[in-house]
Amino acid sequence: MTEITVPGACGVAIKCKDGVILGNDNRATWGYTVSNKSTRKVFKITEYIGLAAYGLIGDYQILVKILRAQANLYKLDTRERISTKSLAKLVSNYLFSRKMAPLYTNLVVAGMDKDGPKLYTLDAIGSLIPEDYGVAGTGMFMSIGLLEAEYKPDLTVAQGEKLVEKIIRNAMKRDIMSGNGIDILVITKDGSKEKHIDIEELGE
């Protein structure tokens, strides 16, 4: 039986009172080798919905392409932007339809809808769970404790951005499969903003 080597990640997403924050590291590994130092693992699906991914890079990259296309088709058909819940259900249904030949990925989908922020975690076969925060990847064991200790539902996006950065930075110090920088996606009712932090800025 062939063993599948899954690259690491430290994906984190949280709901704030005025938006959502998603973050992830930039390292791609293959076994004990760092194969890439600028891998994107946080994606803007629409102006108001983002996704943080862990797993085989090709698997979540093709899923992102499918989701962007489906979100565009939804908007053309209904003249409305797709909601985070609808997109998350679409992801869930697609992953479940592939359960006999699954995509090797775990995801956190988060966005800002007209009725407020929404966040959902998904495993490889589409289990869909609404949460206030979510983690994905090899760095999750290092990040979840700090996240539970410091997360509060009434965080502003400014406070949330600092928290996500802190959590990923600390997890990267112990998880050898994540590192080399952080991508952060901030989504509010006004749209999305992307930020990149080089590893030198982290004092590593």
Backbone as JSON Lines, residues from 0, in Angstrom:
{"i":0,"aa":"M","n":[0.85,-1.2,0.0],"ca":[0.0,0.0,0.0],"c":[0.88,1.25,0.0]}
{"i":1,"aa":"T","n":[0.58,2.21,-0.87],"ca":[1.35,3.45,-0.97],"c":[0.97,4.4,0.16]}
{"i":2,"aa":"E","n":[2.0,4.92,0.83],"ca":[1.75,5.89,1.9],"c":[1.71,7.29,1.31]}
{"i":3,"aa":"I","n":[0.69,8.06,1.67],"ca":[0.55,9.42,1.18],"c":[1.16,10.38,2.19]}
{"i":4,"aa":"T","n":[2.11,11.18,1.74],"ca":[2.73,12.17,2.6],"c":[1.99,13.48,2.46]}
{"i":5,"aa":"V","n":[1.41,13.95,3.55],"ca":[0.61,15.19,3.53],"c":[1.42,16.34,4.11]}
{"i":6,"aa":"P","n":[1.61,17.41,3.34],"ca":[2.34,18.58,3.87],"c":[1.64,19.18,5.07]}
{"i":7,"aa":"G","n":[2.41,19.86,5.92],"ca":[1.86,20.45,7.13],"c":[1.19,21.78,6.87]}
{"i":8,"aa":"A","n":[0.65,22.37,7.95],"ca":[0.01,23.69,7.88],"c":[-0.32,24.13,9.29]}
{"i":9,"aa":"C","n":[-0.56,25.41,9.45],"ca":[-1.07,25.95,10.71],"c":[-2.18,26.92,10.39]}
{"i":10,"aa":"G","n":[-3.31,26.38,9.93],"ca":[-4.46,27.2,9.56],"c":[-5.29,27.57,10.77]}
{"i":11,"aa":"V","n":[-5.61,28.86,10.9],"ca":[-6.41,29.36,12.0],"c":[-7.44,30.34,11.45]}
{"i":12,"aa":"A","n":[-8.68,30.25,11.93],"ca":[-9.71,31.23,11.55],"c":[-10.57,31.52,12.76]}
{"i":13,"aa":"I","n":[-10.97,32.78,12.92],"ca":[-11.81,33.15,14.05],"c":[-12.91,34.12,13.61]}
{"i":14,"aa":"K","n":[-14.03,34.06,14.33],"ca":[-15.09,35.05,14.17],"c":[-14.85,36.19,15.14]}
{"i":15,"aa":"C","n":[-15.0,37.41,14.67],"ca":[-14.95,38.6,15.52],"c":[-16.32,39.26,15.47]}
{"i":16,"aa":"K","n":[-16.54,40.28,16.28],"ca":[-17.87,40.91,16.3],"c":[-18.16,41.68,15.02]}
{"i":17,"aa":"D","n":[-17.09,42.07,14.29],"ca":[-17.27,42.86,13.07],"c":[-16.59,42.25,11.85]}
{"i":18,"aa":"G","n":[-16.33,40.93,11.89],"ca":[-15.72,40.29,10.73],"c":[-15.11,38.95,11.08]}
{"i":19,"aa":"V","n":[-14.3,38.43,10.16],"ca":[-13.58,37.17,10.39],"c":[-12.12,37.36,9.98]}
{"i":20,"aa":"I","n":[-11.24,36.57,10.61],"ca":[-9.82,36.57,10.3],"c":[-9.41,35.15,9.96]}
{"i":21,"aa":"L","n":[-8.69,34.97,8.85],"ca":[-8.12,33.67,8.5],"c":[-6.62,33.82,8.34]}
{"i":22,"aa":"G","n":[-5.87,32.82,8.78],"ca":[-4.42,32.87,8.63],"c":[-3.84,31.5,8.42]}
{"i":23,"aa":"N","n":[-2.65,31.45,7.82],"ca":[-1.96,30.18,7.62],"c":[-0.49,30.47,7.35]}
{"i":24,"aa":"D","n":[0.32,29.44,7.49],"ca":[1.75,29.61,7.23],"c":[2.06,29.39,5.75]}
{"i":25,"aa":"N","n":[3.34,29.44,5.38],"ca":[3.75,29.36,3.97],"c":[4.63,28.16,3.62]}
{"i":26,"aa":"R","n":[4.87,27.27,4.56],"ca":[5.81,26.17,4.31],"c":[5.1,24.96,3.7]}
{"i":27,"aa":"A","n":[5.73,24.37,2.68],"ca":[5.27,23.09,2.13],"c":[6.36,22.06,2.36]}
{"i":28,"aa":"T","n":[5.99,20.92,2.89],"ca":[6.96,19.86,3.17],"c":[6.62,18.6,2.39]}
{"i":29,"aa":"W","n":[7.66,17.8,2.16],"ca":[7.47,16.47,1.58],"c":[8.33,15.51,2.38]}
{"i":30,"aa":"G","n":[7.69,14.8,3.3],"ca":[8.46,13.98,4.22],"c":[9.25,14.89,5.15]}
{"i":31,"aa":"Y","n":[10.58,14.71,5.15],"ca":[11.45,15.51,6.0],"c":[12.08,16.68,5.25]}
{"i":32,"aa":"T","n":[11.57,16.97,4.06],"ca":[12.15,18.02,3.22],"c":[11.19,19.2,3.1]}
{"i":33,"aa":"V","n":[11.75,20.41,3.21],"ca":[10.96,21.62,2.93],"c":[11.0,21.81,1.42]}
{"i":34,"aa":"S","n":[9.86,21.59,0.77],"ca":[9.83,21.63,-0.7],"c":[9.52,23.02,-1.25]}
{"i":35,"aa":"N","n":[8.88,23.87,-0.43],"ca":[8.57,25.23,-0.88],"c":[8.39,26.12,0.34]}
{"i":36,"aa":"K","n":[8.81,27.39,0.21],"ca":[8.75,28.31,1.34],"c":[7.75,29.46,1.12]}
{"i":37,"aa":"S","n":[6.99,29.4,0.05],"ca":[6.02,30.47,-0.23],"c":[4.69,29.9,-0.73]}
{"i":38,"aa":"T","n":[4.26,28.81,-0.12],"ca":[3.02,28.15,-0.51],"c":[1.81,28.86,0.08]}
{"i":39,"aa":"R","n":[0.84,29.12,-0.76],"ca":[-0.38,29.8,-0.3],"c":[-1.37,28.78,0.24]}
{"i":40,"aa":"K","n":[-1.86,29.03,1.45],"ca":[-2.81,28.12,2.08],"c":[-4.05,28.86,2.6]}
{"i":41,"aa":"V","n":[-4.12,30.18,2.35],"ca":[-5.31,30.98,2.66],"c":[-5.8,31.57,1.35]}
{"i":42,"aa":"F","n":[-7.09,31.42,1.06],"ca":[-7.62,31.83,-0.23],"c":[-8.86,32.7,-0.08]}
{"i":43,"aa":"K","n":[-8.94,33.73,-0.88],"ca":[-10.15,34.54,-0.97],"c":[-11.04,33.91,-2.04]}
{"i":44,"aa":"I","n":[-12.19,33.38,-1.64],"ca":[-13.11,32.75,-2.59],"c":[-13.97,33.81,-3.25]}
{"i":45,"aa":"T","n":[-14.53,34.7,-2.44],"ca":[-15.23,35.89,-2.93],"c":[-14.7,37.06,-2.11]}
{"i":46,"aa":"E","n":[-15.22,38.23,-2.34],"ca":[-14.79,39.4,-1.57],"c":[-15.18,39.28,-0.09]}
{"i":47,"aa":"Y","n":[-16.13,38.36,0.22],"ca":[-16.64,38.26,1.58],"c":[-16.48,36.87,2.2]}
{"i":48,"aa":"I","n":[-15.82,35.95,1.5],"ca":[-15.64,34.59,2.02],"c":[-14.21,34.14,1.77]}
{"i":49,"aa":"G","n":[-13.61,33.53,2.79],"ca":[-12.25,33.0,2.66],"c":[-12.17,31.56,3.12]}
{"i":50,"aa":"L","n":[-11.02,30.95,2.86],"ca":[-10.81,29.54,3.18],"c":[-9.37,29.34,3.62]}
{"i":51,"aa":"A","n":[-9.17,28.64,4.73],"ca":[-7.84,28.22,5.18],"c":[-7.75,26.72,5.01]}
{"i":52,"aa":"A","n":[-6.66,26.24,4.41],"ca":[-6.57,24.84,4.01],"c":[-5.36,24.12,4.58]}
{"i":53,"aa":"Y","n":[-5.53,22.82,4.75],"ca":[-4.44,21.91,5.1],"c":[-4.61,20.66,4.26]}
{"i":54,"aa":"G","n":[-3.5,20.08,3.79],"ca":[-3.58,18.83,3.05],"c":[-2.7,18.82,1.82]}
{"i":55,"aa":"L","n":[-3.04,17.97,0.88],"ca":[-2.3,17.92,-0.38],"c":[-2.57,19.2,-1.16]}
{"i":56,"aa":"I","n":[-1.51,19.83,-1.61],"ca":[-1.63,21.15,-2.21],"c":[-2.52,21.13,-3.45]}
{"i":57,"aa":"G","n":[-2.32,20.17,-4.32],"ca":[-3.13,20.07,-5.54],"c":[-4.6,19.87,-5.24]}
{"i":58,"aa":"D","n":[-4.9,19.13,-4.17],"ca":[-6.3,18.86,-3.8],"c":[-7.02,20.14,-3.41]}
{"i":59,"aa":"Y","n":[-6.41,20.94,-2.53],"ca":[-7.14,22.15,-2.13],"c":[-7.05,23.25,-3.17]}
{"i":60,"aa":"Q","n":[-6.03,23.22,-4.03],"ca":[-5.97,24.22,-5.1],"c":[-7.1,24.01,-6.12]}
{"i":61,"aa":"I","n":[-7.37,22.76,-6.49],"ca":[-8.44,22.52,-7.45],"c":[-9.81,22.79,-6.81]}
{"i":62,"aa":"L","n":[-9.92,22.53,-5.5],"ca":[-11.17,22.82,-4.81],"c":[-11.43,24.33,-4.78]}
{"i":63,"aa":"V","n":[-10.4,25.12,-4.59],"ca":[-10.54,26.58,-4.6],"c":[-11.02,27.06,-5.97]}
{"i":64,"aa":"K","n":[-10.46,26.49,-7.04],"ca":[-10.9,26.86,-8.39],"c":[-12.38,26.55,-8.61]}
{"i":65,"aa":"I","n":[-12.8,25.37,-8.15],"ca":[-14.2,24.97,-8.28],"c":[-15.11,25.91,-7.51]}
{"i":66,"aa":"L","n":[-14.71,26.25,-6.29],"ca":[-15.54,27.12,-5.44],"c":[-15.66,28.53,-5.99]}
{"i":67,"aa":"R","n":[-14.56,29.06,-6.51],"ca":[-14.61,30.4,-7.11],"c":[-15.55,30.41,-8.32]}
{"i":68,"aa":"A","n":[-15.48,29.35,-9.13],"ca":[-16.35,29.27,-10.3],"c":[-17.82,29.15,-9.87]}
{"i":69,"aa":"Q","n":[-18.09,28.32,-8.87],"ca":[-19.47,28.14,-8.41],"c":[-20.03,29.41,-7.79]}
{"i":70,"aa":"A","n":[-19.18,30.14,-7.05],"ca":[-19.62,31.41,-6.45],"c":[-19.97,32.43,-7.53]}
{"i":71,"aa":"N","n":[-19.17,32.47,-8.59],"ca":[-19.45,33.38,-9.72],"c":[-20.73,32.99,-10.44]}
{"i":72,"aa":"L","n":[-20.94,31.69,-10.65],"ca":[-22.16,31.21,-11.31],"c":[-23.39,31.53,-10.46]}
{"i":73,"aa":"Y","n":[-23.27,31.38,-9.17],"ca":[-24.38,31.7,-8.25],"c":[-24.76,33.17,-8.37]}
{"i":74,"aa":"K","n":[-23.76,34.04,-8.4],"ca":[-24.03,35.47,-8.49],"c":[-24.66,35.84,-9.83]}
{"i":75,"aa":"L","n":[-24.21,35.21,-10.9],"ca":[-24.8,35.47,-12.22],"c":[-26.25,35.0,-12.28]}
{"i":76,"aa":"D","n":[-26.52,33.88,-11.62],"ca":[-27.86,33.29,-11.67],"c":[-28.86,34.01,-10.78]}
{"i":77,"aa":"T","n":[-28.42,34.43,-9.59],"ca":[-29.35,34.99,-8.6],"c":[-29.25,36.5,-8.44]}
{"i":78,"aa":"R","n":[-28.18,37.09,-8.99],"ca":[-27.91,38.53,-8.8],"c":[-27.62,38.87,-7.34]}
{"i":79,"aa":"E","n":[-27.29,37.85,-6.54],"ca":[-26.92,38.03,-5.13],"c":[-25.6,37.31,-4.88]}
{"i":80,"aa":"R","n":[-24.84,37.81,-3.93],"ca":[-23.61,37.1,-3.56],"c":[-23.95,35.86,-2.74]}
{"i":81,"aa":"I","n":[-23.18,34.82,-2.9],"ca":[-23.42,33.58,-2.16],"c":[-23.07,33.79,-0.69]}
{"i":82,"aa":"S","n":[-23.85,33.2,0.2],"ca":[-23.58,33.32,1.63],"c":[-22.5,32.32,2.04]}
{"i":83,"aa":"T","n":[-21.89,32.58,3.18],"ca":[-20.86,31.67,3.7],"c":[-21.44,30.3,3.96]}
{"i":84,"aa":"K","n":[-22.66,30.26,4.54],"ca":[-23.3,28.98,4.82],"c":[-23.56,28.19,3.55]}
{"i":85,"aa":"S","n":[-24.03,28.86,2.5],"ca":[-24.31,28.18,1.23],"c":[-23.03,27.65,0.61]}
{"i":86,"aa":"L","n":[-21.96,28.45,0.65],"ca":[-20.68,28.0,0.08],"c":[-20.12,26.83,0.89]}
{"i":87,"aa":"A","n":[-20.24,26.91,2.22],"ca":[-19.75,25.82,3.06],"c":[-20.51,24.53,2.79]}
{"i":88,"aa":"K","n":[-21.84,24.64,2.57],"ca":[-22.63,23.45,2.23],"c":[-22.23,22.89,0.87]}
{"i":89,"aa":"L","n":[-21.91,23.78,-0.06],"ca":[-21.46,23.36,-1.37],"c":[-20.16,22.57,-1.25]}
{"i":90,"aa":"V","n":[-19.22,23.07,-0.43],"ca":[-17.96,22.36,-0.18],"c":[-18.25,21.0,0.46]}
{"i":91,"aa":"S","n":[-19.12,21.0,1.47],"ca":[-19.45,19.78,2.18],"c":[-20.03,18.72,1.23]}
{"i":92,"aa":"N","n":[-20.97,19.12,0.39],"ca":[-21.59,18.19,-0.55],"c":[-20.57,17.64,-1.55]}
{"i":93,"aa":"Y","n":[-19.68,18.51,-2.02],"ca":[-18.67,18.06,-2.98],"c":[-17.71,17.06,-2.33]}
{"i":94,"aa":"L","n":[-17.24,17.37,-1.13],"ca":[-16.32,16.46,-0.44],"c":[-16.99,15.13,-0.12]}
{"i":95,"aa":"F","n":[-18.26,15.17,0.29],"ca":[-18.98,13.93,0.59],"c":[-19.17,13.08,-0.66]}
{"i":96,"aa":"S","n":[-19.41,13.73,-1.79],"ca":[-19.58,12.99,-3.05],"c":[-18.3,12.27,-3.46]}
{"i":97,"aa":"R","n":[-17.18,12.71,-2.91],"ca":[-15.87,12.1,-3.21],"c":[-15.38,11.19,-2.09]}
{"i":98,"aa":"K","n":[-16.27,10.76,-1.2],"ca":[-15.79,10.07,-0.01],"c":[-15.09,8.74,-0.3]}
{"i":99,"aa":"M","n":[-15.39,8.11,-1.43],"ca":[-14.7,6.87,-1.79],"c":[-13.34,7.14,-2.44]}
{"i":100,"aa":"A","n":[-13.12,8.36,-2.87],"ca":[-11.82,8.78,-3.42],"c":[-11.6,10.21,-2.94]}
{"i":101,"aa":"P","n":[-11.37,10.38,-1.62],"ca":[-11.43,11.72,-1.02],"c":[-10.27,12.63,-1.42]}
{"i":102,"aa":"L","n":[-10.55,13.92,-1.35],"ca":[-9.48,14.91,-1.43],"c":[-8.82,14.94,-0.04]}
{"i":103,"aa":"Y","n":[-7.5,14.91,-0.04],"ca":[-6.77,14.91,1.23],"c":[-6.64,16.34,1.72]}
{"i":104,"aa":"T","n":[-7.69,16.83,2.4],"ca":[-7.68,18.21,2.85],"c":[-8.63,18.4,4.03]}
{"i":105,"aa":"N","n":[-8.26,19.28,4.92],"ca":[-9.14,19.79,5.96],"c":[-9.23,21.29,5.78]}
{"i":106,"aa":"L","n":[-10.42,21.85,6.01],"ca":[-10.66,23.25,5.66],"c":[-11.37,23.99,6.78]}
{"i":107,"aa":"V","n":[-11.15,25.29,6.81],"ca":[-11.98,26.2,7.6],"c":[-12.5,27.26,6.63]}
{"i":108,"aa":"V","n":[-13.82,27.37,6.52],"ca":[-14.45,28.37,5.66],"c":[-15.05,29.45,6.55]}
{"i":109,"aa":"A","n":[-14.73,30.7,6.29],"ca":[-15.24,31.8,7.11],"c":[-15.57,33.0,6.22]}
{"i":110,"aa":"G","n":[-16.59,33.74,6.62],"ca":[-16.97,34.9,5.82],"c":[-17.86,35.86,6.58]}
{"i":111,"aa":"M","n":[-18.09,36.99,5.97],"ca":[-18.95,38.02,6.55],"c":[-20.22,38.12,5.7]}
{"i":112,"aa":"D","n":[-21.32,37.65,6.24],"ca":[-22.6,37.7,5.54],"c":[-23.36,38.96,5.94]}
{"i":113,"aa":"K","n":[-24.49,39.17,5.31],"ca":[-25.3,40.36,5.62],"c":[-25.83,40.32,7.05]}
{"i":114,"aa":"D","n":[-25.96,39.1,7.61],"ca":[-26.44,38.97,8.99],"c":[-25.32,38.68,9.98]}
{"i":115,"aa":"G","n":[-24.08,38.93,9.57],"ca":[-22.96,38.79,10.5],"c":[-21.93,37.76,10.07]}
{"i":116,"aa":"P","n":[-20.88,37.6,10.89],"ca":[-19.81,36.67,10.56],"c":[-20.23,35.21,10.73]}
{"i":117,"aa":"K","n":[-19.68,34.34,9.88],"ca":[-19.96,32.91,9.94],"c":[-18.65,32.13,9.77]}
{"i":118,"aa":"L","n":[-18.57,30.96,10.41],"ca":[-17.36,30.12,10.3],"c":[-17.74,28.65,10.39]}
{"i":119,"aa":"Y","n":[-17.14,27.83,9.53],"ca":[-17.43,26.4,9.49],"c":[-16.13,25.62,9.31]}
{"i":120,"aa":"T","n":[-16.01,24.49,10.01],"ca":[-14.88,23.59,9.81],"c":[-15.36,22.37,9.03]}
{"i":121,"aa":"L","n":[-14.46,21.83,8.18],"ca":[-14.8,20.67,7.35],"c":[-13.64,19.69,7.34]}
{"i":122,"aa":"D","n":[-13.97,18.38,7.41],"ca":[-12.94,17.37,7.25],"c":[-12.96,16.86,5.8]}
{"i":123,"aa":"A","n":[-12.17,15.81,5.52],"ca":[-11.99,15.35,4.14],"c":[-13.24,14.77,3.51]}
{"i":124,"aa":"I","n":[-14.22,14.35,4.33],"ca":[-15.46,13.81,3.73],"c":[-16.66,14.72,3.97]}
{"i":125,"aa":"G","n":[-16.38,15.98,4.3],"ca":[-17.44,16.97,4.27],"c":[-18.23,17.21,5.53]}
{"i":126,"aa":"S","n":[-17.76,16.7,6.68],"ca":[-18.45,17.01,7.93],"c":[-18.47,18.51,8.14]}
{"i":127,"aa":"L","n":[-19.64,19.09,8.3],"ca":[-19.81,20.54,8.33],"c":[-20.21,20.97,9.73]}
{"i":128,"aa":"I","n":[-19.34,21.74,10.41],"ca":[-19.58,22.11,11.8],"c":[-19.44,23.62,11.97]}
{"i":129,"aa":"P","n":[-20.51,24.32,12.38],"ca":[-20.4,25.75,12.66],"c":[-19.61,25.98,13.94]}
{"i":130,"aa":"E","n":[-18.71,26.94,13.93],"ca":[-17.84,27.21,15.09],"c":[-17.63,28.71,15.24]}
{"i":131,"aa":"D","n":[-17.09,29.11,16.4],"ca":[-16.62,30.48,16.59],"c":[-15.18,30.62,16.1]}
{"i":132,"aa":"Y","n":[-14.45,29.51,16.1],"ca":[-13.07,29.5,15.61],"c":[-12.74,28.09,15.12]}
{"i":133,"aa":"G","n":[-11.73,27.99,14.27],"ca":[-11.35,26.69,13.74],"c":[-9.86,26.64,13.46]}
{"i":134,"aa":"V","n":[-9.3,25.44,13.51],"ca":[-7.89,25.23,13.19],"c":[-7.77,24.05,12.23]}
{"i":135,"aa":"A","n":[-6.69,24.04,11.47],"ca":[-6.46,22.94,10.52],"c":[-4.97,22.75,10.34]}
{"i":136,"aa":"G","n":[-4.54,21.5,10.3],"ca":[-3.13,21.24,9.99],"c":[-2.33,20.69,11.14]}
{"i":137,"aa":"T","n":[-1.06,20.44,10.87],"ca":[-0.17,19.86,11.87],"c":[0.09,20.81,13.03]}
{"i":138,"aa":"G","n":[-0.09,22.11,12.82],"ca":[0.11,23.08,13.88],"c":[-1.08,23.23,14.81]}
{"i":139,"aa":"M","n":[-2.17,22.48,14.54],"ca":[-3.39,22.67,15.32],"c":[-3.2,22.29,16.79]}
{"i":140,"aa":"F","n":[-2.35,21.29,17.06],"ca":[-2.17,20.86,18.45],"c":[-1.44,21.92,19.27]}
{"i":141,"aa":"M","n":[-0.59,22.7,18.6],"ca":[0.11,23.77,19.29],"c":[-0.75,25.04,19.39]}
{"i":142,"aa":"S","n":[-1.7,25.19,18.48],"ca":[-2.45,26.45,18.41],"c":[-3.78,26.43,19.15]}
{"i":143,"aa":"I","n":[-4.4,25.27,19.29],"ca":[-5.76,25.23,19.82],"c":[-5.84,25.64,21.29]}
{"i":144,"aa":"G","n":[-4.84,25.27,22.08],"ca":[-4.85,25.63,23.5],"c":[-4.77,27.13,23.71]}
{"i":145,"aa":"L","n":[-3.86,27.77,22.99],"ca":[-3.71,29.23,23.08],"c":[-4.96,29.93,22.57]}
{"i":146,"aa":"L","n":[-5.53,29.39,21.5],"ca":[-6.74,29.97,20.93],"c":[-7.9,29.89,21.93]}
{"i":147,"aa":"E","n":[-8.08,28.76,22.57],"ca":[-9.16,28.6,23.54],"c":[-8.96,29.52,24.75]}
{"i":148,"aa":"A","n":[-7.7,29.73,25.13],"ca":[-7.41,30.56,26.29],"c":[-7.64,32.04,26.02]}
{"i":149,"aa":"E","n":[-7.38,32.48,24.8],"ca":[-7.38,33.92,24.52],"c":[-8.53,34.41,23.65]}
{"i":150,"aa":"Y","n":[-9.26,33.5,23.03],"ca":[-10.36,33.93,22.15],"c":[-11.55,34.44,22.96]}
{"i":151,"aa":"K","n":[-12.14,35.54,22.49],"ca":[-13.39,36.07,23.04],"c":[-14.29,36.48,21.87]}
{"i":152,"aa":"P","n":[-15.59,36.19,21.93],"ca":[-16.49,36.5,20.82],"c":[-16.59,37.98,20.48]}
{"i":153,"aa":"D","n":[-16.29,38.85,21.46],"ca":[-16.43,40.28,21.21],"c":[-15.15,40.95,20.72]}
{"i":154,"aa":"L","n":[-14.19,40.16,20.25],"ca":[-12.97,40.73,19.67],"c":[-13.3,41.57,18.45]}
{"i":155,"aa":"T","n":[-12.6,42.67,18.28],"ca":[-12.69,43.43,17.02],"c":[-11.76,42.76,16.01]}
{"i":156,"aa":"V","n":[-11.91,43.12,14.72],"ca":[-11.03,42.52,13.72],"c":[-9.57,42.93,13.95]}
{"i":157,"aa":"A","n":[-9.34,44.12,14.47],"ca":[-7.98,44.56,14.77],"c":[-7.37,43.68,15.85]}
{"i":158,"aa":"Q","n":[-8.14,43.39,16.89],"ca":[-7.66,42.51,17.95],"c":[-7.53,41.07,17.45]}
{"i":159,"aa":"G","n":[-8.48,40.65,16.62],"ca":[-8.47,39.3,16.08],"c":[-7.28,39.04,15.18]}
{"i":160,"aa":"E","n":[-6.92,40.05,14.39],"ca":[-5.76,39.91,13.5],"c":[-4.49,39.68,14.32]}
{"i":161,"aa":"K","n":[-4.33,40.42,15.4],"ca":[-3.15,40.25,16.26],"c":[-3.15,38.88,16.92]}
{"i":162,"aa":"L","n":[-4.35,38.4,17.32],"ca":[-4.45,37.09,17.96],"c":[-4.09,35.97,17.0]}
{"i":163,"aa":"V","n":[-4.63,36.01,15.77],"ca":[-4.33,34.97,14.78],"c":[-2.83,34.94,14.48]}
{"i":164,"aa":"E","n":[-2.24,36.11,14.31],"ca":[-0.79,36.18,14.06],"c":[-0.02,35.58,15.23]}
{"i":165,"aa":"K","n":[-0.4,35.91,16.45],"ca":[0.28,35.4,17.65],"c":[0.18,33.88,17.74]}
{"i":166,"aa":"I","n":[-1.01,33.35,17.46],"ca":[-1.23,31.91,17.55],"c":[-0.39,31.16,16.52]}
{"i":167,"aa":"I","n":[-0.39,31.62,15.29],"ca":[0.38,30.95,14.24],"c":[1.88,31.07,14.52]}
{"i":168,"aa":"R","n":[2.31,32.26,14.93],"ca":[3.72,32.48,15.23],"c":[4.21,31.52,16.32]}
{"i":169,"aa":"N","n":[3.43,31.37,17.38],"ca":[3.82,30.48,18.47],"c":[3.78,29.01,18.07]}
{"i":170,"aa":"A","n":[2.78,28.62,17.28],"ca":[2.69,27.24,16.83],"c":[3.85,26.87,15.92]}
{"i":171,"aa":"M","n":[4.26,27.81,15.06],"ca":[5.36,27.57,14.13],"c":[6.68,27.3,14.84]}
{"i":172,"aa":"K","n":[6.82,27.79,16.06],"ca":[8.06,27.58,16.82],"c":[8.23,26.12,17.23]}
{"i":173,"aa":"R","n":[7.12,25.39,17.3],"ca":[7.17,23.99,17.74],"c":[6.81,22.98,16.65]}
{"i":174,"aa":"D","n":[6.1,23.42,15.63],"ca":[5.7,22.52,14.54],"c":[6.67,22.67,13.38]}
{"i":175,"aa":"I","n":[7.5,21.65,13.14],"ca":[8.52,21.75,12.1],"c":[7.92,21.71,10.69]}
{"i":176,"aa":"M","n":[6.66,21.31,10.56],"ca":[6.04,21.21,9.24],"c":[5.36,22.51,8.8]}
{"i":177,"aa":"S","n":[5.39,23.53,9.65],"ca":[4.85,24.83,9.26],"c":[5.89,25.9,9.54]}
{"i":178,"aa":"G","n":[5.83,26.99,8.75],"ca":[6.81,28.06,8.93],"c":[6.96,28.93,7.7]}
{"i":179,"aa":"N","n":[8.05,29.71,7.66],"ca":[8.46,30.53,6.51],"c":[7.59,31.74,6.21]}
{"i":180,"aa":"G","n":[6.68,32.11,7.1],"ca":[5.87,33.29,6.86],"c":[4.41,33.03,7.14]}
{"i":181,"aa":"I","n":[3.64,34.1,7.18],"ca":[2.21,33.99,7.48],"c":[1.4,34.83,6.48]}
{"i":182,"aa":"D","n":[0.33,34.24,5.98],"ca":[-0.66,34.99,5.19],"c":[-1.9,35.17,6.05]}
{"i":183,"aa":"I","n":[-2.43,36.38,6.07],"ca":[-3.63,36.69,6.84],"c":[-4.67,37.34,5.92]}
{"i":184,"aa":"L","n":[-5.9,36.89,6.06],"ca":[-7.02,37.44,5.3],"c":[-8.05,37.99,6.29]}
{"i":185,"aa":"V","n":[-8.33,39.29,6.19],"ca":[-9.3,39.96,7.06],"c":[-10.53,40.29,6.23]}
{"i":186,"aa":"I","n":[-11.71,39.87,6.7],"ca":[-12.96,40.12,5.97],"c":[-13.94,40.84,6.88]}
{"i":187,"aa":"T","n":[-14.44,41.97,6.42],"ca":[-15.46,42.74,7.13],"c":[-16.62,43.03,6.18]}
{"i":188,"aa":"K","n":[-17.59,43.81,6.64],"ca":[-18.72,44.17,5.79],"c":[-18.28,45.04,4.61]}
{"i":189,"aa":"D","n":[-17.1,45.62,4.69],"ca":[-16.58,46.46,3.61],"c":[-15.75,45.68,2.58]}
{"i":190,"aa":"G","n":[-15.56,44.37,2.82],"ca":[-14.78,43.56,1.89],"c":[-13.59,42.92,2.58]}
{"i":191,"aa":"S","n":[-12.6,42.54,1.78],"ca":[-11.47,41.79,2.31],"c":[-10.15,42.53,2.14]}
{"i":192,"aa":"K","n":[-9.21,42.17,3.01],"ca":[-7.88,42.74,2.99],"c":[-6.88,41.63,3.27]}
{"i":193,"aa":"E","n":[-5.83,41.54,2.44],"ca":[-4.82,40.5,2.6],"c":[-3.51,41.08,3.12]}
{"i":194,"aa":"K","n":[-2.82,40.3,3.92],"ca":[-1.56,40.74,4.51],"c":[-0.58,39.57,4.55]}
{"i":195,"aa":"H","n":[0.69,39.86,4.26],"ca":[1.73,38.83,4.35],"c":[2.8,39.27,5.33]}
{"i":196,"aa":"I","n":[3.25,38.35,6.18],"ca":[4.31,38.62,7.14],"c":[5.48,37.69,6.83]}
{"i":197,"aa":"D","n":[6.62,38.28,6.48],"ca":[7.81,37.48,6.21],"c":[8.35,36.87,7.49]}
{"i":198,"aa":"I","n":[9.05,35.76,7.35],"ca":[9.57,35.05,8.51],"c":[10.55,35.92,9.29]}
{"i":199,"aa":"E","n":[11.29,36.8,8.62],"ca":[12.24,37.66,9.33],"c":[11.55,38.56,10.35]}
{"i":200,"aa":"E","n":[10.31,38.94,10.05],"ca":[9.57,39.81,10.94],"c":[9.12,39.1,12.21]}
{"i":201,"aa":"L","n":[9.19,37.78,12.19],"ca":[8.71,36.99,13.32],"c":[9.8,36.74,14.34]}
{"i":202,"aa":"G","n":[11.02,37.13,14.04],"ca":[12.12,36.95,14.97],"c":[12.57,35.5,15.07]}
{"i":203,"aa":"E","n":[12.35,34.72,14.05],"ca":[12.74,33.3,14.08],"c":[14.2,33.15,13.69]}
